[in-house]
Each structure stands twice: as structure tokens, then as C-alpha cells.
């Protein structure tokens, strides 16, 4: 069973519930300038219905063990939503998964925690990140956490009528086990 709640030094990561709709809607709207450029679901008219749909899908994904989406909340202000981080299997047979994230100010710390979940709890061999080319903030997270840049996936995702290339990063279990940030409580700055 995948834990429904995780913690880092400063954040609580927990499974979404229906009470998160308003908080999710508010932070998406407040972060729209950053999100709109990189994510196809982020558009200026993002509504409460969009957030409710995402949360319903997230809850269904948990039930089916397809994906595990976490709401990210600061420990100091647990009612404040600051983003999402998710992990999903790409291939169960080859023990490969992908992590996706959008988090205001906590990306490295919460992504490190999901990497730990993937290797320790899900028994993964490899974790991937796909990051839109040009999204330097997300690239820096991958680099800080020791992911290797494998290459560019050409025209990987259609975002507002334009095909966007994505950089593929990966981290192998043995690389993670020898990394200096194995303990999720201390992540690189």
C-alpha cells in the first residue's frame, strides 16, 4: 500500500480529497503565469470544475494504483496549497516510473521525497522526469537531484497549438543509493 501521507523537513504531501478543490483552484490561478507556458491543462480560464475533475481523476488513479498524486502543504500552514507532485508507473515489468511536479518554492524537496518513495516503497529501478525545453526552474531540480540528461524528446506535447520538445532525465536506483541526499530530510539547496 502506497502511503497517503508523506513528510519532508518543511512540507506535508498528502493524497488529495474533495475539500482541496478551492485551495487547488486558488493556487493554480495565482501561478498561472508560470504554469500556462509549460503545462497543457493550465489555461487562464481554469475553474473550480477543472480542479474538481482533476481531484476526482486523482482519487480514481489511487484506487486503481495507476498514479499517486500528492497535494503539497507547508507544515507551518497546512491549509495552504503550494502545488502537486505525482508518481506513476511507466512500466511495472521494467520497474520504471515518472515523476511530475509543479510546486511554488518547494520543488527540489518534494521531488526528492517522491524519488525516495519510488525507490524504497515501489521498488523502482529507474525514475524519469520529462521537462519542457526552456523550463530552467524544473531543469535545475533534476540537476540538483542528480538526474542524468538522456536527451530531447522532439515535439513531445501539444501545448496551446504548439508542439513542445521535452528533455528526458533519469535516475537509476544505484545512483540514488549512493547520492549524498539519500535522506529526504536533507536535500541539495
C-alpha positions as CSV (number, residue, x, y, z in Angstrom):
1,X,0.0,0.0,0.0
2,X,1.4,3.4,-1.0
3,X,1.4,5.9,1.9
4,X,-1.3,8.5,1.6
5,X,0.8,11.0,3.6
6,X,4.5,11.8,3.4
7,X,6.6,14.5,5.0
8,X,9.8,16.3,4.3
9,X,11.6,18.7,6.6
10,X,9.2,21.6,5.7
11,X,6.2,20.0,3.8
12,X,3.3,17.6,4.1
13,X,2.5,15.7,1.0
14,X,-0.9,14.0,1.2
15,X,-3.4,12.4,-1.0
16,X,-6.0,14.8,-2.5
17,X,-9.6,14.9,-1.2
18,X,-12.7,16.8,-2.3
19,X,-12.1,19.5,0.3
20,X,-8.9,20.5,-1.7
21,X,-10.9,21.9,-4.7
22,X,-10.9,25.6,-3.6
23,X,-7.3,25.6,-2.5
24,X,-6.1,23.9,-5.7
25,X,-8.2,26.3,-7.8
26,X,-6.7,29.3,-6.0
27,X,-3.0,28.3,-6.3
28,X,-3.4,27.3,-10.0
29,X,-4.9,30.7,-10.7
30,X,-2.3,32.5,-8.7
31,X,0.5,30.6,-10.5
32,X,-1.0,30.8,-14.0
33,X,1.7,33.0,-15.5
34,X,4.3,30.3,-14.7
35,X,2.1,27.2,-15.4
36,X,0.5,28.3,-18.6
37,X,3.7,28.2,-20.6
38,X,4.7,24.7,-19.6
39,X,1.5,22.6,-19.0
40,X,-1.3,21.9,-21.4
41,X,-4.0,21.8,-18.6
42,X,-3.1,25.3,-17.3
43,X,-5.1,27.9,-19.1
44,X,-6.3,31.4,-17.9
45,X,-9.9,30.3,-17.5
46,X,-9.0,27.5,-15.1
47,X,-12.1,26.9,-13.0
48,X,-13.3,25.2,-9.8
49,X,-14.8,22.5,-12.1
50,X,-11.3,21.8,-13.6
51,X,-9.9,21.4,-10.1
52,X,-12.8,19.1,-9.1
53,X,-12.2,17.0,-12.2
54,X,-8.5,16.7,-11.5
55,X,-9.2,15.6,-7.9
56,X,-11.8,13.0,-9.0
57,X,-9.3,11.6,-11.5
58,X,-6.6,11.6,-8.9
59,X,-8.8,9.7,-6.4
60,X,-9.6,7.1,-9.1
61,X,-6.0,6.7,-10.0
62,X,-5.1,6.0,-6.4
63,X,-7.9,3.3,-6.2
64,X,-6.5,1.7,-9.4
65,X,-2.9,2.1,-8.3
66,X,-2.2,3.9,-11.6
67,X,-0.8,7.1,-10.2
68,X,-0.2,8.7,-6.8
69,X,-0.8,12.4,-6.7
70,X,0.1,14.4,-3.6
71,X,-1.1,17.9,-2.5
72,X,1.8,19.8,-1.2
73,X,1.3,21.9,2.0
74,X,3.8,23.7,4.2
75,X,3.9,22.2,7.7
76,X,3.7,25.8,9.2
77,X,0.5,26.5,7.3
78,X,-1.1,23.1,6.4
79,X,-4.2,24.8,5.0
80,X,-2.2,26.5,2.2
81,X,-1.8,24.5,-1.0
82,X,1.5,25.2,-2.8
83,X,1.4,22.6,-5.6
84,X,1.2,19.0,-6.6
85,X,3.7,16.2,-7.1
86,X,2.9,12.8,-8.7
87,X,4.5,9.5,-9.5
88,X,3.1,6.9,-11.9
89,X,4.3,3.7,-13.4
90,X,5.6,3.8,-16.9
91,X,6.3,0.1,-16.8
92,X,5.7,-2.2,-13.9
93,X,7.6,-5.1,-15.5
94,X,10.7,-3.0,-16.0
95,X,10.2,-1.1,-12.7
96,X,10.2,2.3,-14.3
97,X,8.1,5.3,-13.3
98,X,7.8,9.1,-14.0
99,X,7.5,12.0,-11.6
100,X,5.7,15.2,-12.4
101,X,5.6,18.3,-10.3
102,X,4.6,21.9,-10.1
103,X,5.3,23.4,-6.8
104,X,5.7,27.0,-5.7
105,X,9.1,27.2,-3.9
106,X,9.5,23.5,-2.8
107,X,10.2,21.6,-6.0
108,X,13.5,20.0,-5.0
109,X,12.5,19.0,-1.6
110,X,9.2,17.4,-2.5
111,X,10.5,15.8,-5.7
112,X,13.3,14.2,-3.6
113,X,10.7,12.8,-1.3
114,X,8.8,11.1,-4.2
115,X,12.1,9.8,-5.6
116,X,12.7,8.1,-2.2
117,X,9.1,6.7,-2.3
118,X,9.7,5.3,-5.7
119,X,12.9,3.5,-4.9
120,X,12.2,2.5,-1.3
121,X,8.5,1.8,-1.4
122,X,7.6,1.0,-5.1
123,X,10.8,-0.9,-5.7
124,X,11.7,1.0,-8.9
125,X,14.8,0.6,-10.9
126,X,14.5,3.9,-12.8
127,X,12.7,7.2,-12.4
128,X,12.2,9.6,-15.3
129,X,11.4,13.3,-15.5
130,X,10.1,14.9,-18.7
131,X,10.7,18.7,-18.7
132,X,9.7,21.2,-21.4
133,X,12.7,22.6,-23.1
134,X,13.3,26.0,-21.7
135,X,11.8,25.4,-18.3
136,X,15.1,26.1,-16.4
137,X,13.5,26.0,-13.0
138,X,12.5,22.4,-13.5
139,X,15.8,21.6,-15.1
140,X,17.6,22.8,-12.0
141,X,15.5,20.5,-9.8
142,X,16.5,17.5,-12.0
143,X,20.2,18.6,-11.9
144,X,20.2,19.2,-8.1
145,X,18.8,15.7,-7.5
146,X,21.4,14.0,-9.7
147,X,19.3,13.0,-12.6
148,X,21.1,12.4,-15.9
149,X,20.0,14.2,-19.0
150,X,19.3,11.5,-21.6
151,X,18.2,13.6,-24.5
152,X,15.4,15.6,-26.1
153,X,12.0,14.1,-26.9
154,X,11.0,16.0,-30.0
155,X,7.5,17.5,-30.2
156,X,6.5,15.6,-27.2
157,X,3.5,17.5,-26.1
158,X,1.0,19.8,-27.7
159,X,0.6,23.0,-25.7
160,X,-1.8,25.7,-26.9
161,X,-1.4,24.6,-30.6
162,X,2.4,24.3,-30.5
163,X,4.4,21.1,-30.2
164,X,6.9,21.4,-27.4
165,X,10.1,19.4,-27.1
166,X,10.9,17.9,-23.7
167,X,14.2,17.0,-22.1
168,X,14.2,13.5,-20.7
169,X,16.1,13.0,-17.4
170,X,16.5,9.7,-15.5
171,X,17.9,8.5,-12.2
172,X,18.7,4.8,-11.6
173,X,18.3,3.1,-8.2
174,X,22.0,2.5,-7.7
175,X,22.8,6.2,-8.4
176,X,20.2,7.3,-5.9
177,X,21.5,4.8,-3.3
178,X,25.0,6.4,-3.5
179,X,23.8,10.0,-3.6
180,X,24.6,12.5,-0.8
181,X,20.9,13.3,-0.4
182,X,19.6,9.7,0.3
183,X,17.9,11.0,3.4
184,X,14.9,13.0,2.2
185,X,15.3,15.3,5.2
186,X,18.4,16.9,3.7
187,X,18.1,17.8,0.0
188,X,20.5,19.9,-2.1
189,X,19.9,23.6,-2.0
